[in-house]
Amino acid sequence: MREQFLAAKPALPFVHAPRLSFRSAAVAGDRWALLPSAAGFVDPLLSTGFPLTLLGVERLAVLLEEDWQSPRLIKGLQAYETQTLAELDTTAALIGALYANMDQFDAFAALSKLYFAAAMFAETMRRLGQPQRVNSFLLMNDPKFGPALSDCIEKARRRTTPPDRLPTIEAVLKAIEPFDLAGLGDSFATQLASVPRGRFAGRSAEARRRTCGHRASAGALRVHRELMVPRGLRRPRGCDTLRT
Ligand SMILES: Cc1cc2nc3c(=O)[nH]c(=O)nc-3n(C[C@H](O)[C@H](O)[C@H](O)COP(=O)(O)OP(=O)(O)OC[C@H]3O[C@@H](n4cnc5c(N)ncnc54)[C@H](O)[C@@H]3O)c2cc1C
C-alpha cells in the first residue's frame, strides 16, 4: 500500500466528520415536503436510505396525484411528516440496539433479522398486491410487529451484569415468527443450542408461511415461491437443472 501510494498527492484535505446523523425539525409545510433522505440520516449499518426514501416518494406521489388541489393536502403533508420522523426514529432505535450489542454477536445477529424478516414480508405482500398491509418501514405500524419490535429494542438496550443475550434473542424469534417467510428464525434457533426451540421451531416453514398473513391461499404461496426465485433461474417444469 505504502509503495503504491508513495507518489500520490492528496487532492483534498483530509476531512473527519465525527457525526453524520441528523434529524430535521420540520419535514413538510405549505405545499412543500422533504424526502426522507433530506429529513434525516441515521447510519449506514442497515442500508436503510433507499427504502426509507422510496416509501416517501410513493407517499408524496399519492398526495400529489390525489390531493394536490384539495384542502386535504395540508393534513396529508402533516401525516407524511409524522410518519417520516417516526420511521427515522424507529430505524435509529433499532440501529442503536444493534450497536449496543456489538459485543454479543448472537444478539446482534438476531436483531438484524428483524429488518430482514420485515423487509422480505413487506416486499412479498407488495408483490402479492397487498401493499396497504405493509405501508410502514420495519412494519412499525403493524399491530403485531410494531409492538414486538419495540419490545426487542427495549430488551436489547437493557444492559445486565453479566450480559444476557437470551431475552433479546427470544424476543426477536417471537417477533418475527408470524412474518418469517424465509425461515430466518428456524436456522437461527438451530444454531443456538441454548435458545428454547420448542416454541419457535416446532412448525414447518410451510405452516409458518400459512400463518404469516397471506391467509394461506395455495395460489398465494405458489406466487410467493415463484417470486423468491429470480426469473432467469426459474426451474422449468420437469427439468432438474436450473436454467441460467
Ligand atoms: C456513500 C453512501 C452510500 C450509501 N449506501 C446506501 C446503501 O447501500 N443502501 C441504501 O439504501 N442507501 C444508501 N445510501 C443512501 C442513499 O444513497 C440515499 O438515501 C438516496 O440516494 C437518496 O435518494 P434521493 O433521490 O433523495 O437523493 P440523491 O440520490 O442524492 O439524488 C438527488 C439528486 O439531485 C441532484 N441535485 C441536487 N441539487 C440539485 C439542483 N439544484 N439542481 C439539479 N439537480 C440537483 C443531485 O445531483 C442528485 O443527483 C448511501 C448514501 C451514501 C452517501
The ligand as an SDF file (V2000), in Angstrom:
LIG
                    3D

 53 58  0  0  0  0  0  0  0  0999 V2000
  -21.7240    6.8100    0.4200 C   0  0  0  0  0  0  0  0  0  0  0  0
  -23.1870    6.4510    0.5030 C   0  0  0  0  0  0  0  0  0  0  0  0
  -23.5490    5.1250    0.4870 C   0  0  0  0  0  0  0  0  0  0  0  0
  -24.9130    4.7660    0.5600 C   0  0  0  0  0  0  0  0  0  0  0  0
  -25.2660    3.4500    0.5520 N   0  0  0  0  0  0  0  0  0  0  0  0
  -26.5480    3.0960    0.6260 C   0  0  0  0  0  0  0  0  0  0  0  0
  -26.9280    1.7290    0.5870 C   0  0  0  0  0  0  0  0  0  0  0  0
  -26.1040    0.8320    0.4910 O   0  0  0  0  0  0  0  0  0  0  0  0
  -28.2520    1.4160    0.6770 N   0  0  0  0  0  0  0  0  0  0  0  0
  -29.1990    2.3820    0.8290 C   0  0  0  0  0  0  0  0  0  0  0  0
  -30.3810    2.0450    0.9260 O   0  0  0  0  0  0  0  0  0  0  0  0
  -28.8660    3.7020    0.8440 N   0  0  0  0  0  0  0  0  0  0  0  0
  -27.5730    4.0640    0.7490 C   0  0  0  0  0  0  0  0  0  0  0  0
  -27.2360    5.3930    0.7700 N   0  0  0  0  0  0  0  0  0  0  0  0
  -28.2980    6.3790    0.8790 C   0  0  0  0  0  0  0  0  0  0  0  0
  -28.9260    6.6230   -0.4880 C   0  0  0  0  0  0  0  0  0  0  0  0
  -27.9150    6.8770   -1.4460 O   0  0  0  0  0  0  0  0  0  0  0  0
  -29.8790    7.8190   -0.3810 C   0  0  0  0  0  0  0  0  0  0  0  0
  -30.8120    7.5640    0.6430 O   0  0  0  0  0  0  0  0  0  0  0  0
  -30.6200    8.0370   -1.7050 C   0  0  0  0  0  0  0  0  0  0  0  0
  -29.7130    8.1820   -2.7580 O   0  0  0  0  0  0  0  0  0  0  0  0
  -31.4740    9.2720   -1.5810 C   0  0  0  0  0  0  0  0  0  0  0  0
  -32.1160    9.4660   -2.8310 O   0  0  0  0  0  0  0  0  0  0  0  0
  -32.5600   10.9010   -3.3090 P   0  0  0  0  0  0  0  0  0  0  0  0
  -33.1500   10.7180   -4.6630 O   0  0  0  0  0  0  0  0  0  0  0  0
  -33.4280   11.5130   -2.2430 O   0  0  0  0  0  0  0  0  0  0  0  0
  -31.2630   11.7960   -3.3480 O   0  0  0  0  0  0  0  0  0  0  0  0
  -29.9770   11.6670   -4.3070 P   0  0  0  0  0  0  0  0  0  0  0  0
  -29.7390   10.2550   -4.7330 O   0  0  0  0  0  0  0  0  0  0  0  0
  -28.8900   12.3760   -3.5570 O   0  0  0  0  0  0  0  0  0  0  0  0
  -30.4260   12.4880   -5.5670 O   0  0  0  0  0  0  0  0  0  0  0  0
  -30.5130   13.9020   -5.5680 C   0  0  0  0  0  0  0  0  0  0  0  0
  -30.0880   14.3630   -6.9650 C   0  0  0  0  0  0  0  0  0  0  0  0
  -30.4440   15.7430   -7.1100 O   0  0  0  0  0  0  0  0  0  0  0  0
  -29.3600   16.3980   -7.7430 C   0  0  0  0  0  0  0  0  0  0  0  0
  -29.4610   17.8110   -7.3750 N   0  0  0  0  0  0  0  0  0  0  0  0
  -29.2410   18.3760   -6.1740 C   0  0  0  0  0  0  0  0  0  0  0  0
  -29.4450   19.6920   -6.2250 N   0  0  0  0  0  0  0  0  0  0  0  0
  -29.8090   19.9770   -7.4750 C   0  0  0  0  0  0  0  0  0  0  0  0
  -30.1520   21.1690   -8.1650 C   0  0  0  0  0  0  0  0  0  0  0  0
  -30.2020   22.3540   -7.5490 N   0  0  0  0  0  0  0  0  0  0  0  0
  -30.4610   21.0810   -9.4640 N   0  0  0  0  0  0  0  0  0  0  0  0
  -30.4670   19.8870  -10.1010 C   0  0  0  0  0  0  0  0  0  0  0  0
  -30.1340   18.7240   -9.5080 N   0  0  0  0  0  0  0  0  0  0  0  0
  -29.8140   18.7760   -8.2190 C   0  0  0  0  0  0  0  0  0  0  0  0
  -28.1180   15.7010   -7.2090 C   0  0  0  0  0  0  0  0  0  0  0  0
  -27.0330   15.9080   -8.0920 O   0  0  0  0  0  0  0  0  0  0  0  0
  -28.5920   14.2580   -7.1910 C   0  0  0  0  0  0  0  0  0  0  0  0
  -28.3750   13.5950   -8.4220 O   0  0  0  0  0  0  0  0  0  0  0  0
  -25.8840    5.7720    0.6760 C   0  0  0  0  0  0  0  0  0  0  0  0
  -25.5110    7.1220    0.6960 C   0  0  0  0  0  0  0  0  0  0  0  0
  -24.1660    7.4470    0.5980 C   0  0  0  0  0  0  0  0  0  0  0  0
  -23.7680    8.9200    0.5960 C   0  0  0  0  0  0  0  0  0  0  0  0
  1  2  1  0
  2  3  1  0
  2 52  2  0
  3  4  2  0
  4  5  1  0
  4 50  1  0
  5  6  2  0
  6  7  1  0
  6 13  1  0
  7  8  2  0
  7  9  1  0
  9 10  1  0
 10 11  2  0
 10 12  1  0
 12 13  2  0
 13 14  1  0
 14 15  1  0
 14 50  1  0
 15 16  1  0
 16 17  1  0
 16 18  1  0
 18 19  1  0
 18 20  1  0
 20 21  1  0
 20 22  1  0
 22 23  1  0
 23 24  1  0
 24 25  2  0
 24 26  1  0
 24 27  1  0
 27 28  1  0
 28 29  2  0
 28 30  1  0
 28 31  1  0
 31 32  1  0
 32 33  1  0
 33 34  1  0
 33 48  1  0
 34 35  1  0
 35 36  1  0
 35 46  1  0
 36 37  1  0
 36 45  1  0
 37 38  2  0
 38 39  1  0
 39 40  1  0
 39 45  2  0
 40 41  1  0
 40 42  2  0
 42 43  1  0
 43 44  2  0
 44 45  1  0
 46 47  1  0
 46 48  1  0
 48 49  1  0
 50 51  2  0
 51 52  1  0
 52 53  1  0
M  END
$$$$
